[in-house]
Amino acid sequence: DVDIHACYIRLCQMLIHVLYSPADLSELLGLKDYMGVMYFITLAEKVVPVSDEHVKVTEEKFDGVEVVLYQPKQRGGETELRRAVIYLHGGGWCLGSSRNPYDLLARTIVTKLDAVVLSVEYRLAPAHHFPVPYEDVYHVVKHFLQKGVLARYSVDPGRIAVSGDSAGGNLAAAVSQQVLNLEPGQQVQLKAQALIYPVLQALDLNTPSYQQNQDMPILPRTLMVRFWSEYFTSDKALFRAMMANTHNNPESSRLLKFVNWSAFLPETYHRKYNYSAPAVVQGVGGEAVGMDVPSRSFADPRASPLLVPDSALRSLPKAYVLTCEYDVLRDDGIMYVTRLRAAGVEVTHEHYDTGFHGGLMFTVWPTDFLIARRMTDNYIKWLEENL
């Protein structure tokens, strides 16, 4: 196992170097910004989803937002309603698409669970900063939860989950919280939320997992901080402040109690690290806030779902949270598990001691990893038993 893990590290380091170097060089030379280069590199992964003998695939618009719908092929005379999974792809709010590599995951869910999968093609930063990606997701979920829409796709109103990985897990957690505030006439609610190595807070970017895994392939600390800063603004001053963990202002500092890892992380995850509250910068004129990002953005639970008070957690649907040891986001997920359980929410937490960020996607040759198949099987098994 140690040898396999070491091989994985070396392989990923080589792949990441090949992908990231052109982006770094382009930004250094002033040719194109880093995230713009990364977007064009990942654009090559996109595929056009097509129907097959088991799955019907259609591309539609829900309330003006592009979605990809995956439905089981109808068999003669079928009238039974199906469960549904609203899936939100990862990519740091800046990269990725529901069309690949998530196309394979969507088909797997459809065929194994006889479920409808709704993948949301939300708009991406930096062209569309927060809250646009969140609002796209919210509008799709609100539209889909209408009884007439559910009936059109033969979906059982009592068996709907929202799910996502990484930044998609962030959006899934946020919309699970906010959808509870829909107008009184909205009778359909989510039954479950499934969060896969989610990113959940922007206030403390120096938790033990951020420190322990700062140079880990796939998602090093520098890249995660870049994703956060680009989500809010293209002003590089914010990136520099976030890298130093000096981006908090008096407004966001009032919520630091919700991300105090010394209180919400089991002691085994403290490792050698000692808690030190992030610095708070007075005023809004300095680098710490970013020149064109509203100071309230850091404190907005639609961006950082971990920041809601306990009272906002109590009515949430049952949750599945997957975390990985070799992931800067490990502690975000574990702190959310602690707070959900304390609020009385039913939570299944699966932690992979040899897992790494993005692991769920490594199911296709030449990166067909056993741990990725274990993650996928356990995730789908939970959906089968709880949805």
Salt bridges, closest charged atoms under 4 A:
GLU27 OE1 - ARG226 NH1 3.15
GLU27 OE2 - LYS236 NZ 3.61
ASP52 OD2 - ARG107 NH1 2.94
GLU53 OE2 - HIS54 NE2 3.80
GLU59 OE1 - ARG99 NH2 2.64
GLU66 OE1 - ARG99 NH2 3.27
GLU78 OE2 - ARG75 NH2 3.03
GLU78 OE1 - ARG82 NH2 2.92
ASP103 OD2 - ARG107 NE 2.91
ASP114 OD1 - ARG82 NE 3.02
GLU121 OE2 - LYS46 NZ 3.58
GLU121 OE2 - ARG99 NH1 2.88
ASP136 OD1 - ARG123 NH2 2.92
GLU183 OE1 - LYS142 NZ 3.71
GLU230 OE2 - LYS236 NZ 3.13
GLU287 OE2 - ARG240 NH2 3.22
ASP300 OD2 - ARG302 NH2 2.82
ASP310 OD1 - ARG339 NH2 2.77
GLU325 OE2 - ARG271 NH2 2.44
GLU325 OE2 - ARG330 NH1 2.88
GLU325 OE1 - HIS351 NE2 3.13
ASP327 OD2 - HIS357 ND1 2.97
ASP331 OD1 - ARG330 NE 2.73
ASP353 OD1 - HIS351 NE2 3.69
ASP368 OD1 - ARG373 NE 2.86
ASP377 OD1 - LYS112 NZ 3.70
